[in-house]
């Protein structure tokens, strides 16, 4: 099974969010700032290694909370 993240809204989400292609775990690769962007939407696709390959997808909404810096 392989996992990929696509369709980031806003596109800058690609710079701060990554997904482990083997496990599907979502990781932050940068800092999030509520004042810049407070919600990221993206899709995750899971694809198996069969022939033909089958896939499924889900939508993820990541909400950034405003806390004292």
Secondary structure by P-SEA (a helix, b strand, c coil): cbbbbcccccccccccccccccccbbbbcbbbbccccccccbbbbbbcccccccbbbbbbbbbbbbccc
